[in-house]
Amino acid sequence: MSCDQCREREAVIQLTQIVNDQVTTLHLCEKCAAEKGVDSPGAHAKTPLGTLIGAAMGKSTEQAPAPRSSEVCVRCGGSFQDFRESGRLGCPDCYRSFETPLRDLLRRLHGSTHHLGERYAEREPAAVVVDNEQAADLREQLRLAVETENFELAAELRDRLRVLE
Amino acid sequence: MIDLSLLTDGGVGWLDASGPASHLVLSTRIRLARNLAGHVFQGRNSETEREEILGSVEEAARESVLLRRATRFRLDRLDRIDRQLLHERHLVSKELAGLDPDGRVRSGASVLVQERIGVMLNEEDHLRIQGLHSGFALDETYAEVDRLDAELGQRLAFAFHPEFGYLTSCPTNVGTGLRASVLIHLPGLVLTKEINKVLHGLAQVGLTHRGLYGEGSEVVGQFFQLSNQTTLGSSERELLDHLGKMVRQVMDYEEQARQVLLRDAATVIEDKVWRAYGLLRYARSLSFEEAMNLLSPVRLGVGVGLIPDVAMYTLNKLLIYTQPAHLAVAEGIGPDDADLPFRRARFVRKVLESEVGRRG
């Protein structure tokens, strides 16, 4: 994809801006991005998480009220203040308890709040897809192991086949 | 004293320089951060809960294929030297090994290892599923780690949120929980002073760099760990493809830099390489840092064919076995023994001598 600005160089940065509730996405090359004053994600990474959390909170106060420091997660009893200090959440339920400020933080950290990777609930069927080539290979190895009376290896191969199939 | 011979290849199979692009890339590591649903995260849990987590993961591992024969190390029951040994082998993080200056080993801190894969337990997250391969092997490493994730995920209940994905103690890891790192040697880019430009460019495209031992470690011996910065908003495949594409580009730059050096500064480079080799071959005292800094130009010399008789595998071995804990254990002395630098120099001389012969 070529750069939306100069239309010459390859775009390497996706710049999403929200101006007056309008979302615009630009694909920029390194040079044009630098001209627009976009700094690197690496620069963010070097900032201690605490500063980022602070920044996210500062931003969120304009849109949604941040949880008061007395508000705690119903599951673990941890507060958002604890998180600001340690950079670690208390339990999986904290993601629900502090959803609004966390969503802001995730957007700043990752540029997104939506998981697009493998989904846990749907994993099981995917995991049992038979890898035919590998199964054939294992079957051949098993045949050889039995032929050469290497029963220990044969047992292991049989186990591996069982899992594959 | 722990017996590392229980591990296949002593857990350092990734050192054998058999993987793709081994002259540039030492290893590929991928880890997936996972937590158990219904349990608080590590920072808030008790000793009893950590034992419970350990128990259920070990049970799941025993029923799995990929970790059925795993060797287990309970770091909280090991001496410091043994924990350091496991860390130097890149099997456990510094945090889990309790090696930070103010660090204590957390109760329940453990690692399960079977060949190239394993899982750290009671680290920052309940599970850190990890795979380590020789050379540049993102696809192979991920295939194994993904399979282990599926196996354990069927037997355990992982904390997962429909929008945010796999939930982690620190929001920097949420989503896929995936961090892929490629440990790459870039002396050409360092010598041509192009390295900062390259690292800056990588930061622009969402990648980060660290030192030899990963997070929080210094860059030594011109080894850089390149890895993805974000874990949410892209699929595992996209994260790996992006990292892979960028690493290939860095490899091209490094090869070009080496060509430029050999073309424009051949005598300077030859001198640098052979001078380092000479020091390693004949020095009587070496600190680990000095050894690392000398191994780097020698590695470059082997890579571009200036030094013909030394194998990458030998250099990789030296990298691991000259580390303080490894050397101390091999020599039967303490890791802070004043004699260590002399023993290190002797060890390096012996290894190189057996490789190239007395007159090499």
Interface residues (C-beta under 8 A of the other chain):
Chain A: V12 I13 E30 A33 S40 P41 G42 A43 A45 L49 R75 C76 G78 S86 G87 R88 L89 G90 C91 P92 Y95 R96 L102 L105 L106 L109 H110 G111 S112 T113 H114 H115 L116 G117 E118 R119 Y120 A121 R123 E124 A126 A127 D159 R160 V163
Chain B: N35 A37 H39 V40 F41 Q42 G43 R44 V65 R68 E124 D146 R147 A150 E151 G153 Q154 F158 A159 F160 H161 E163 F164 G165 Y166 L167 S169 C170 P171 T172 V174 G175 T176 L178 L199 H200 G201 L202 A203 Q204 V205 G206 L207 T208 Q229 T230 T231 L232 G233 S234 S235 E236 E238
